Amino acid sequence: MSRPHPELSAPGPLQKNGLRVTPLGGLGDVGRNMTVFEYDGRLLIVDCGVLFPEDHHPGVDLILPDFESIRDRLDSVEALVLTHGHEDHIGATPYLLRERQDIPLVGSKLTLALLMSKLREHRLKETAQHVVKEGDSITFGPFQLEFVAVNHSIPDALAVAIRTGAGTVLHTGDFKMDQLPLDGRITDLRAFARLGEEGVDLFMVDSTNAEVPGFTTSEKDITPVLDRVFHQARDQRIIVACFASHVHRVQQVMDTAVAHGRKVAYVGRSMVRNMGVARDLGYLNVPPNTLVDAKELANFPPERTVLISTGSQGEPLSALSRIAQRNHNFVHIEEGDTVVLASSLIPGNENAVYRVINGLSRWGANVVHKGNALVHVSGHASAGELLYCYNIVRPRNVMPVHGEIRHLRANAELARATGVHSKGIVIAEDGVVVDLVDGKVRIAGKVDCGYVFVDGSSVGDISETLLKDRRILGEEGFISVIVVVDSVSGKVSGGPEIHARGFAEDDSVFEDIKQPVIDAINAALQEGVDDTYQLQQTIRRVIGRWVSNRHRRRPMIIPVVVEA
C-alpha cells in the first residue's frame, strides 16, 4: 500500500503514454475537492470546491485549492468536470475562471444552473457549458468521458469514467447507494459492473463514510420522523436548518408542512437562490399557496408556519446563528419554538454547531438534531456499500479520495479486503502526484499545495504567519510599549508608556515592569546599541519574560522606540 512521504521531491517528466493524477484538494480534508488529470500534455480538472474555515482560521471566509502548480498551464486545460452542485465541489470555480475565463464547464443540468447563479454573483460572464446526464459520452482532447448516475444528497450527481491511452479511471464523486431514493434515481451499479468488465485501471472512491459499518440509512426513513416532530410541535413555530443545496431535505420538509397545514418560508440568501433554481428546473415541487416571503411571516400565526433556514453548520453570519443570537431582522426565537438541525456535522464545525444549539436552548427552543432524532442521513456510502462497489468493479488499482487521512486509510483497507493488491492501493494527500503507467500506479513526487485563504475581497494574501498573529491577538491579546530615547544623553527620556488590549482591564498592572524596561534600555544604550530595531527587541524580551512568568500569557508585544 503506497503512502505519501513528507520529503517527496518534485515529480519528474511524465512517461510517454502515462496518466498523471494530482489532487489539489479533498485528500486530507472534507472539502476543497479538486483533481487534475494529465495525459499527452493536456489537462482535465474534476471538481473545484471550497473548504469552510474552522475556529483556527480567524477572519477567513473561504479556503480554496492551490492553483499554483497549474497556473502556467491553464491554456492546456481541456475542461472542468463538476460531479455535483455542492459548494465543496463547485465553490472555487469562480476563482479559477478569474485566471482563465473560457475553460469549458461540464456537468449536469442542476449542477451547472447552481454554478451559473454563483458566477453571476461574482460578476463573471458565463463560459461554454456542456450539460450532460447519465449515459452521455463526450470527448475533450485526449480524454473520453462517460457519465454514470450516482445517488447523493443533491439531485443530478454523476460519477465520471475517464478513458485515455493509459487506461480507464472511474471517479465516483460523492455517492451512496440508497435503494429507495426520494427522486427514484439510484446509483447505476449496472454501469459500474459494465465498466468493471471492460477494465478499470484506477478506481477513485469517495471515502467520507469508509469508517461507518453497514449501509447508509435511506432518505425515506426521515419522513416519519419529521412527521412526528411536526405533530409534537403542532402549537408552535418550526424552524428547519439544512444545507442550502439539499433539495431532497427541503422537499421532505415542504411535503410535511403541507400535510400539517403550514406555510413555508425560506430564510437565508443562498437558500432562496438555490431553491429557486431547483424549482425552476423541476427538481423541487412546491404545492400552490405553500411558499410565502419570510418578511410576511408576521401575517401568519407561528403554529401555521415553517421556516427553512441556512446555518446548520453554525456559520457565524448564517441565518440560524443570527436567530440564535436574537439579532435577525425579522425572525425572533421564542419560548417553545422547535428548531430542527437536519444535517450532518462536518468535522471541525462541532464547536460552532453546539454554540448555536446552546444559544437556541437559552431562549427556550426545543432543538432536534441528529444526536437525538433521525432528522438527517448521510449522503455518502458506508463501508458495506464501498465493499459492494469494489466487488462489482474489480479495479486494478485504487486511490481513495474525499476525506480526512483516517477516512482514506479505512477506504484503502476495504479495497485490500476485497482482493485489490497492496501495491495497487495508493493513499495520497493533497499535492502528491500519482502516475498510472502500463496499468500500474506509483507515487511520482509532490507539488506545493497549500491553503489559499479568501478574506473579504482578498484572495491568497493571508499567510499562516498572519493567521498565527490573529490567533495570538484573539487568544492572548496584545501589549504596546512606547519608549522615548534621548539621542544626546543616550538614556530613556520618556516612558515607557504601556497599554494592553484583551490582556488586562487596568494598565496599572504594568507598573512593576516599567523600571526594568528603563534599566534594560539604558544598559543597551551604554553598551553602544543605538539601532532602533535592537532596542525594540530588548523591550520585547523584557516584557515577554515578565508576562510569561507573572501571568502565564503570551500576548503579541508591539514595542516602539522614538528618538528625540
C-alpha positions in Angstrom: 0.0 0.0 0.0 1.7 3.2 -1.2 1.7 6.1 1.2 2.9 9.7 0.7 6.1 10.9 2.3 6.6 14.4 3.6 10.0 14.6 1.9 8.9 13.8 -1.6 10.6 15.8 -4.3 9.0 17.5 -7.3 7.8 15.0 -9.9 9.9 14.3 -13.0 8.6 14.3 -16.6 5.5 12.1 -17.2 6.4 8.9 -19.1 5.0 8.5 -22.6 1.5 7.1 -22.6 1.2 7.6 -18.9 -1.6 9.3 -17.0 -0.8 11.7 -14.1 -3.2 12.4 -11.3 -2.6 15.3 -9.0 -5.1 16.1 -6.2 -5.1 19.8 -5.3 -7.7 19.4 -2.6 -10.1 16.9 -0.9 -7.5 14.4 0.3 -6.9 15.1 4.0 -9.9 17.4 4.4 -13.7 17.1 3.9 -14.0 19.8 1.3 -12.0 21.7 -1.3 -12.2 18.9 -3.8 -10.2 19.3 -6.9 -8.2 16.8 -9.0 -6.1 17.4 -12.2 -5.5 14.7 -14.8 -2.7 15.0 -17.3 -2.3 12.9 -20.5 -0.3 13.7 -23.6 0.4 17.3 -22.4 -3.2 18.1 -21.9 -5.1 18.6 -18.6 -8.6 17.7 -17.3 -9.9 19.0 -14.0 -12.5 17.2 -12.0 -14.3 19.5 -9.4 -13.2 22.8 -8.0 -14.6 23.3 -4.5 -14.1 25.2 -1.3 -13.4 24.3 2.3 -15.1 26.3 5.0 -12.9 27.8 7.7 -12.7 26.5 11.3 -12.1 28.3 14.6 -8.4 28.4 14.0 -8.9 30.4 10.8 -9.9 33.8 12.2 -11.3 36.3 9.7 -11.2 33.8 6.8 -14.3 33.4 4.7 -13.3 30.5 2.4 -10.4 28.2 1.7 -9.6 27.4 -1.9 -7.4 24.8 -3.6 -4.0 26.0 -4.6 -3.9 26.6 -8.4 -0.2 27.5 -8.4 1.0 24.1 -9.8 -1.2 24.6 -12.9 -1.2 28.4 -13.2 1.2 28.5 -16.1 -0.6 25.6 -17.8 -4.1 26.8 -17.7 -4.1 27.0 -21.6 -3.7 23.3 -21.6 -6.9 22.6 -19.6 -9.4 20.9 -21.9 -12.4 21.1 -19.5 -13.6 21.4 -15.9 -15.9 18.5 -15.0 -18.2 19.1 -12.0 -19.6 15.9 -10.4 -22.4 17.7 -8.5 -23.5 21.0 -7.1 -22.3 21.1 -3.5 -20.1 24.0 -2.5 -17.1 21.7 -1.7 -17.1 20.7 -5.4 -18.1 23.9 -7.3 -17.5 26.8 -4.9 -13.9 27.6 -6.1 -14.8 27.6 -9.8 -15.3 31.4 -10.0 -11.8 31.9 -8.6 -10.4 29.5 -11.2 -12.3 31.3 -14.0 -10.8 34.6 -13.0 -7.5 33.2 -14.2 -8.8 31.7 -17.4 -12.4 32.5 -18.1 -13.0 30.3 -21.2 -12.5 26.9 -19.6 -15.3 24.7 -20.8 -17.6 23.6 -17.9 -19.1 20.1 -17.9 -21.9 19.0 -15.5 -25.5 18.0 -15.1 -28.3 20.5 -15.6 -28.8 21.3 -11.9 -25.1 21.5 -11.2 -24.4 24.0 -13.9 -27.5 26.0 -13.1 -26.3 26.4 -9.5 -22.9 27.4 -10.8 -24.2 29.9 -13.2 -26.1 31.6 -10.4 -22.8 31.8 -8.5 -20.9 33.2 -11.5 -23.5 36.0 -11.7 -22.9 36.8 -8.1 -19.2 37.1 -8.9 -20.0 39.3 -11.9 -18.3 36.8 -14.3 -19.5 36.1 -17.8 -20.9 32.7 -18.5 -18.4 30.5 -20.3 -19.0 27.5 -22.5 -21.3 24.9 -20.9 -21.8 21.3 -21.7 -24.8 19.9 -20.0 -24.6 16.1 -19.6 -26.6 13.4 -18.0 -26.1 9.7 -17.1 -25.3 7.6 -20.1 -23.8 10.5 -22.0 -20.3 10.4 -23.5 -18.2 13.4 -24.6 -14.6 13.9 -25.7 -12.2 16.7 -24.8 -8.8 16.4 -26.4 -7.3 13.0 -25.4 -10.0 12.5 -22.6 -13.1 10.4 -23.4 -15.7 10.9 -20.7 -18.7 8.8 -19.8 -21.1 9.8 -17.1 -22.8 7.5 -14.6 -25.8 8.3 -12.4 -25.0 8.2 -8.7 -27.2 8.9 -5.7 -26.2 11.6 -3.3 -27.7 14.3 -1.0 -28.3 16.6 -4.0 -30.1 15.7 -7.3 -28.2 15.1 -10.6 -24.9 13.8 -9.1 -22.6 12.0 -11.5 -19.7 9.7 -11.5 -17.3 10.0 -14.4 -15.3 7.4 -16.3 -12.2 8.9 -17.9 -10.7 6.9 -20.8 -7.2 7.7 -22.1 -4.4 5.8 -23.8 -3.1 5.0 -20.4 -6.3 3.3 -19.2 -9.6 3.9 -17.7 -10.2 5.9 -14.5 -13.6 5.7 -12.7 -14.1 8.6 -10.3 -17.2 8.2 -8.2 -17.6 11.8 -7.0 -19.7 11.8 -3.8 -22.1 9.0 -3.8 -24.2 6.5 -1.8 -26.4 3.5 -2.7 -29.9 4.5 -1.4 -32.2 1.8 -2.9 -35.3 3.9 -2.3 -34.2 7.5 -3.1 -36.8 10.3 -3.0 -36.4 11.1 -6.7 -36.2 7.4 -7.8 -32.7 7.9 -9.2 -30.4 5.2 -7.9 -26.7 4.7 -8.3 -26.2 2.8 -11.6 -24.5 -0.3 -10.4 -25.0 -2.0 -13.8 -22.9 0.7 -15.4 -20.3 0.2 -12.6 -20.3 -3.5 -13.4 -20.0 -2.9 -17.1 -17.1 -0.6 -16.7 -15.5 -3.2 -14.4 -15.9 -5.9 -17.1 -14.2 -3.5 -19.6 -11.4 -3.0 -17.0 -11.0 -0.1 -14.6 -7.3 0.7 -14.2 -7.8 3.3 -11.4 -10.8 3.5 -9.1 -11.1 6.8 -7.2 -13.6 6.3 -4.5 -15.5 8.6 -2.0 -14.0 7.9 1.4 -16.1 10.1 3.7 -18.1 7.3 5.4 -15.5 4.5 5.0 -15.2 4.1 8.8 -19.0 3.6 9.2 -20.0 0.0 9.1 -23.0 -1.3 7.1 -25.2 0.7 4.8 -26.2 4.3 4.9 -29.8 4.8 6.0 -32.4 5.6 3.3 -33.7 9.2 2.9 -37.3 7.8 3.2 -36.7 6.9 6.8 -36.6 10.6 7.7 -40.1 11.3 6.6 -42.0 9.7 9.5 -39.6 11.3 12.0 -40.3 14.7 10.5 -44.0 14.0 10.7 -43.7 13.1 14.4 -41.7 16.3 15.1 -44.4 18.4 13.3 -47.2 16.6 15.3 -45.5 17.2 18.6 -44.9 20.9 17.8 -48.4 21.4 16.4 -49.0 24.6 18.5 -45.5 26.0 17.9 -43.4 27.5 15.2 -40.9 25.2 13.5 -37.6 26.2 12.0 -35.6 23.6 10.0 -32.0 24.3 9.2 -30.3 22.3 6.4 -27.7 22.8 3.7 -28.8 25.4 1.1 -28.4 22.8 -1.7 -30.2 19.9 0.0 -33.2 19.8 -2.4 -34.3 16.4 -1.1 -34.5 17.5 2.5 -36.3 20.7 1.6 -38.8 18.6 -0.4 -39.5 16.4 2.6 -40.0 19.5 4.9 -42.2 21.1 2.3 -44.4 17.9 1.9 -44.6 17.5 5.7 -45.6 21.2 6.1 -48.4 20.9 3.6 -49.7 17.7 5.3 -49.9 19.7 8.6 -51.4 22.8 7.0 -48.4 25.1 7.4 -46.9 27.8 5.2 -43.2 27.6 4.3 -40.7 30.5 4.1 -37.0 30.4 3.1 -34.5 32.2 5.3 -31.0 32.9 4.1 -29.8 34.2 0.7 -28.3 31.0 -0.6 -31.4 29.0 0.4 -33.6 31.4 -1.5 -31.3 31.3 -4.6 -30.7 27.6 -4.7 -34.3 26.5 -4.1 -35.5 29.0 -6.8 -33.1 27.3 -9.2 -34.3 23.8 -8.2 -37.9 24.8 -8.5 -37.5 26.4 -11.9 -35.7 23.3 -13.3 -38.4 20.9 -11.8 -36.2 19.3 -9.1 -38.3 20.8 -6.3 -42.1 20.5 -6.2 -43.7 23.4 -4.4 -47.5 22.9 -4.0 -49.6 26.0 -4.7 -50.2 28.5 -1.9 -47.4 27.0 0.2 -44.5 29.3 -0.2 -44.5 32.8 1.4 -41.9 35.5 1.7 -40.1 35.4 5.0 -40.9 39.1 5.6 -44.6 38.2 5.5 -44.3 35.8 8.4 -45.9 38.3 10.8 -49.1 37.9 8.9 -49.5 34.3 9.9 -49.8 32.7 13.4 -46.5 30.9 14.4 -48.1 27.5 14.6 -49.1 27.7 10.9 -45.5 28.4 9.6 -42.3 26.6 8.9 -39.0 28.3 8.2 -36.4 26.6 6.2 -33.1 28.2 7.1 -29.4 28.1 6.3 -26.8 27.8 9.1 -26.9 24.1 10.0 -23.1 24.2 10.5 -23.1 27.1 12.9 -21.7 29.6 10.4 -21.3 32.9 12.3 -23.1 35.0 9.7 -25.8 32.5 8.7 -29.5 33.0 9.3 -29.7 30.4 12.1 -26.7 31.9 14.0 -28.3 35.3 13.9 -31.6 33.8 15.0 -29.9 32.1 18.0 -28.3 35.5 18.9 -31.6 37.2 18.5 -30.3 39.7 16.0 -32.0 38.5 12.9 -34.0 41.2 11.1 -37.4 39.6 11.2 -37.2 36.1 12.8 -37.2 36.2 16.6 -36.8 32.9 18.5 -39.4 32.4 21.2 -40.0 30.1 24.2 -41.4 26.8 22.9 -40.2 27.1 19.3 -38.9 23.9 17.7 -35.7 24.0 15.7 -34.6 21.0 13.6 -31.0 20.7 12.5 -31.4 18.5 9.5 -27.8 18.0 8.5 -24.7 16.1 9.3 -21.9 17.5 11.5 -18.9 18.3 9.3 -15.7 17.6 11.1 -14.3 20.8 12.6 -17.7 22.5 13.0 -18.6 20.8 16.3 -18.0 23.9 18.5 -19.8 26.3 16.2 -22.9 24.0 16.0 -23.1 23.4 19.7 -22.7 27.1 20.3 -25.8 27.6 18.1 -27.7 24.8 19.9 -26.9 26.3 23.3 -27.9 29.8 22.0 -31.3 28.5 20.8 -31.8 26.5 24.0 -31.1 29.5 26.1 -34.2 31.2 24.7 -36.3 28.2 25.4 -36.3 26.5 22.0 -36.6 22.7 21.6 -33.7 21.7 19.4 -34.0 18.5 17.5 -30.7 17.2 15.8 -29.1 14.1 14.5 -27.9 13.2 18.0 -31.4 12.9 19.4 -33.6 12.0 16.3 -33.2 10.6 12.8 -33.6 14.0 11.1 -30.7 13.5 8.7 -28.9 10.7 6.9 -25.5 10.9 5.2 -25.0 11.5 1.5 -22.0 9.1 1.4 -21.6 5.4 1.0 -20.8 3.5 4.2 -18.3 0.5 4.4 -20.9 -2.1 3.2 -21.7 -0.1 0.1 -18.0 0.5 -0.7 -17.3 -3.2 -0.4 -20.1 -3.9 -2.8 -18.7 -1.5 -5.3 -15.2 -2.9 -5.1 -16.6 -6.4 -5.7 -18.5 -5.4 -8.8 -15.9 -3.1 -10.3 -12.9 -5.3 -9.5 -10.4 -2.4 -10.2 -6.7 -3.0 -10.9 -5.7 0.0 -8.8 -7.5 2.1 -6.1 -6.9 5.7 -4.9 -9.3 6.7 -2.1 -10.5 10.3 -2.4 -12.6 12.8 -0.5 -11.9 12.6 3.2 -9.5 13.0 6.1 -6.5 10.7 6.3 -8.3 8.3 8.6 -11.1 8.0 6.0 -8.7 7.4 3.2 -6.9 4.7 5.2 -10.2 3.0 6.1 -11.2 3.0 2.5 -7.9 1.5 1.4 -8.4 -1.3 3.9 -11.8 -2.1 2.4 -10.2 -2.3 -1.0 -7.5 -4.6 0.3 -10.1 -6.8 1.9 -11.8 -7.4 -1.4 -8.6 -8.6 -3.1 -7.0 -5.4 -4.5 -3.3 -6.0 -4.3 -1.5 -3.7 -1.7 0.8 -2.4 -4.4 -2.2 -1.2 -6.3 -3.6 0.9 -3.5 -2.3 4.5 -3.2 -3.0 6.7 -0.2 -2.2 10.2 -1.3 -2.6 13.6 0.2 -3.1 17.0 -1.5 -0.2 17.7 -3.8 1.0 14.1 -4.0 1.4 13.2 -7.7 0.3 9.7 -8.8 1.2 8.2 -12.2 -0.6 5.4 -14.0 1.8 3.7 -16.4 1.3 0.3 -18.1 -1.6 -0.4 -15.7 0.4 0.2 -12.6 0.3 3.1 -10.1 3.1 4.8 -8.3 3.8 8.0 -6.4 5.9 10.2 -8.7 6.5 13.1 -6.4 4.8 16.1 -4.8 3.9 19.6 -5.9 3.5 22.6 -3.5 -0.2 22.6 -2.5 -1.2 24.8 0.5 -4.3 26.5 1.6 -5.4 29.7 -0.3 -7.4 31.9 2.1 -10.2 34.2 1.0 -10.6 37.2 3.3 -13.3 39.6 2.0 -12.1 40.7 -1.4 -8.5 39.5 -0.7 -7.5 36.1 -2.2 -4.3 34.4 -1.3 -2.9 37.4 0.7 -3.4 35.7 4.0 -0.5 33.6 5.2 -0.1 31.1 8.0 2.0 33.7 9.8 -0.8 36.3 9.6 -3.3 33.7 10.9 -1.0 32.9 13.7 -0.8 36.6 14.6 -4.6 36.8 14.5 -4.9 33.8 16.8 -2.5 35.3 19.3 -4.4 38.6 19.2 -7.7 36.8 19.7 -6.5 34.4 22.4 -3.7 36.2 24.2 -4.3 39.9 23.5 -1.5 42.5 22.8 0.7 44.9 24.6 2.1 48.2 23.1 5.1 49.8 24.7 6.4 53.3 23.7 9.8 54.5 24.9 11.4 57.8 24.1 15.2 57.8 23.9 17.4 61.0 24.1 20.0 60.5 21.4 22.3 63.1 23.0 22.4 61.7 26.6 21.9 58.1 25.5 19.2 57.5 28.1 15.5 57.0 28.3 13.8 60.4 28.4 10.2 59.4 28.3 8.1 56.3 29.1 7.7 53.5 28.9 4.0 54.1 28.2 2.3 50.6 28.2 -1.2 49.8 27.0 -2.9 46.5 26.5 -6.0 45.1 24.8 -7.5 41.7 25.6 -5.0 41.2 28.4 -5.8 43.2 31.5 -8.6 45.6 32.4 -6.3 48.1 34.2 -2.9 49.2 32.7 -1.7 49.8 36.3 -0.7 46.1 36.4 2.4 47.1 34.3 3.8 49.5 36.9 6.2 46.8 38.2 7.8 46.2 34.8 8.3 49.9 33.8 11.6 50.3 35.7 13.1 47.0 34.4 12.3 48.2 30.9 14.1 51.5 31.5 17.1 49.8 33.0 17.4 47.4 30.1 17.2 50.1 27.5 19.7 52.3 29.4 22.1 49.3 29.7 21.8 48.6 26.0 22.5 52.2 25.1 25.6 52.3 27.4 26.9 49.2 25.5 26.7 51.2 22.3 23.4 49.7 21.0 21.7 52.5 19.1 19.8 50.6 16.4 16.1 51.1 16.9 15.2 47.6 15.9 17.6 46.1 18.5 16.2 48.3 21.2 12.7 47.2 20.3 13.8 43.6 20.6 15.2 44.4 24.1 11.9 45.7 25.2 10.1 42.7 23.7 12.4 40.3 25.6 11.9 42.1 29.0 8.2 42.4 28.7 7.7 38.9 27.3 9.7 37.3 30.1 7.8 39.2 32.8 4.3 38.5 31.3 5.2 34.8 30.9 6.4 34.4 34.5 3.8 36.6 36.2 0.7 35.9 34.1 1.4 32.8 32.1 0.3 34.6 28.9 2.0 35.1 25.6 0.4 38.2 24.1 1.6 40.0 21.0 4.1 42.7 22.1 4.5 45.8 19.9 7.4 47.9 21.1 8.0 51.4 19.7 11.3 53.3 20.3 11.2 57.1 19.4 14.5 59.0 19.2 14.3 62.6 20.5 
